Amino acid sequence: MLSGHDVSDGGLIVTLLEMAFAGNCGFEITYHPFHNKDTPSSFTARVLSPLFAEELGVVIEVADAHREEVLREFEGAKVPVVMLGKTLREDRVKVVEAYSQEVVLDDQMTRLRYSLSLSLSLSLSLSLSLSLSLSLSLSLSPYLSSPK
């Protein structure tokens, strides 16, 4: 096993992105949504729900040379396993929905990492600003009462 990560906060896509960010690599996956391929469904059902569902699970990265052995071990233990795709040396993240073959994400890993870190920084700054502002207004409120 080369790496592994639990699927929890943020779901499968966040797990895969965190693994790619930590390994400074890309990935290409094809996932199977929860719906039947013959049943029309919304973008949410086909893309958002399967990728962001916070389900119990784990993603492991295995060297190609050991893939069949690992699959046999899981099958022998009656543990369900799904092959998602492969790790890429290149700076690319590609996600394909299996039934329609729709590419739902195709971007540079480094750009996604930068966007996420910028988003988290802005969120934290905004949160701190609101917190300080709220704290300041609460502490000043006894002094700002209107005269009678």
C-alpha positions in Angstrom: 0.0 0.0 0.0 1.4 3.4 -1.0 -1.1 5.6 0.8 -4.5 5.7 2.3 -7.2 8.0 3.6 -10.6 7.6 5.2 -13.6 8.9 3.3 -15.3 11.3 5.7 -15.5 15.1 5.8 -16.2 16.2 2.2 -16.7 12.7 0.7 -14.8 10.8 -1.9 -13.6 13.8 -4.0 -12.2 15.7 -1.0 -10.4 12.5 0.1 -8.8 12.1 -3.4 -7.9 15.7 -3.6 -6.3 15.7 -0.2 -4.3 12.6 -1.2 -3.2 14.3 -4.4 -2.2 17.5 -2.6 -0.2 15.6 0.0 1.5 13.5 -2.7 2.0 16.4 -5.1 0.5 14.3 -7.9 -2.6 13.9 -10.0 -5.2 11.2 -10.5 -7.7 10.0 -13.0 -10.8 8.2 -11.8 -14.1 6.8 -13.2 -16.8 6.6 -10.6 -20.2 4.8 -10.7 -23.1 7.0 -9.5 -25.8 5.5 -7.3 -28.5 5.6 -10.0 -29.3 3.1 -12.7 -27.8 4.1 -16.1 -31.3 3.8 -17.7 -32.9 6.2 -15.2 -32.5 9.9 -16.0 -31.3 11.8 -13.0 -30.3 15.2 -12.0 -26.7 16.6 -11.8 -27.0 16.4 -8.0 -27.8 12.7 -8.1 -25.2 11.8 -10.8 -22.3 14.0 -9.7 -22.7 15.8 -6.4 -24.2 13.1 -4.2 -21.7 10.3 -5.1 -18.6 12.6 -5.0 -19.5 14.5 -1.8 -21.3 11.8 0.2 -19.7 11.4 3.6 -20.0 7.6 3.7 -17.9 5.1 5.6 -15.0 4.0 3.6 -11.3 4.2 2.8 -9.3 5.0 -0.3 -6.0 3.2 -0.7 -3.3 3.6 -3.3 -1.6 0.4 -4.4 1.4 -0.1 -6.7 0.4 -1.7 -10.0 2.6 -4.7 -9.2 0.5 -5.5 -6.1 -3.0 -4.6 -7.4 -4.2 -8.2 -8.1 -2.9 -9.5 -4.8 -4.6 -6.7 -2.9 -7.9 -7.3 -4.8 -7.7 -11.0 -4.0 -7.2 -10.3 -0.3 -10.2 -8.0 -0.1 -12.4 -10.4 -2.0 -11.2 -13.3 0.2 -12.2 -11.3 3.3 -15.5 -10.5 1.6 -14.8 -6.8 1.8 -16.4 -4.9 -1.1 -13.8 -3.1 -3.2 -14.1 -0.7 -6.2 -11.2 0.2 -8.5 -11.5 3.9 -9.1 -8.6 4.8 -11.3 -4.9 5.6 -11.1 -2.4 8.1 -9.8 -0.7 10.3 -12.3 2.7 11.8 -12.2 1.4 14.8 -14.1 -0.3 17.8 -12.6 -3.8 16.7 -13.6 -7.1 15.7 -11.9 -9.7 14.1 -14.0 -13.0 12.7 -12.8 -15.4 10.8 -15.2 -18.9 9.6 -14.5 -19.0 6.0 -15.6 -22.4 5.6 -17.2 -22.5 8.7 -19.4 -18.7 9.0 -19.7 -19.2 12.7 -18.8 -16.0 14.4 -17.6 -17.1 16.2 -14.4 -13.7 17.6 -13.5 -10.6 18.1 -15.5 -8.1 20.5 -14.1 -4.6 21.0 -12.7 -4.0 19.6 -9.2 -1.8 22.6 -8.3 -4.6 25.1 -9.4 -7.2 23.2 -7.3 -4.8 23.2 -4.3 -4.2 26.9 -4.7 -7.9 27.6 -5.0 -8.8 25.6 -2.0 -6.0 27.2 0.1 -7.1 30.6 -1.0 -10.8 29.8 -0.2 -9.9 28.5 3.2 -7.7 31.6 3.9 -10.6 33.9 2.9 -13.0 31.9 4.9 -10.8 32.0 8.0 -10.2 35.7 7.6 -13.9 36.4 7.2 -14.6 34.2 10.2 -12.0 36.0 12.3 -13.3 39.4 11.2 -16.9 38.5 12.0 -15.8 37.1 15.3 -13.8 40.2 16.2 -16.5 42.5 15.0 -19.1 40.6 17.0 -16.9 40.5 20.1 -16.2 44.2 19.8 -19.9 45.1 19.4 -20.8 42.9 22.3 -18.2 44.4 24.6 -19.1 47.9 23.6 -22.9 47.5 23.8 -23.3 48.5 27.5 -21.5 51.8 26.7 -23.6 52.5 23.6 -27.0 52.6 25.2 -29.2 55.5 24.2 -29.7 58.4 26.6 -33.1 58.7 28.2 
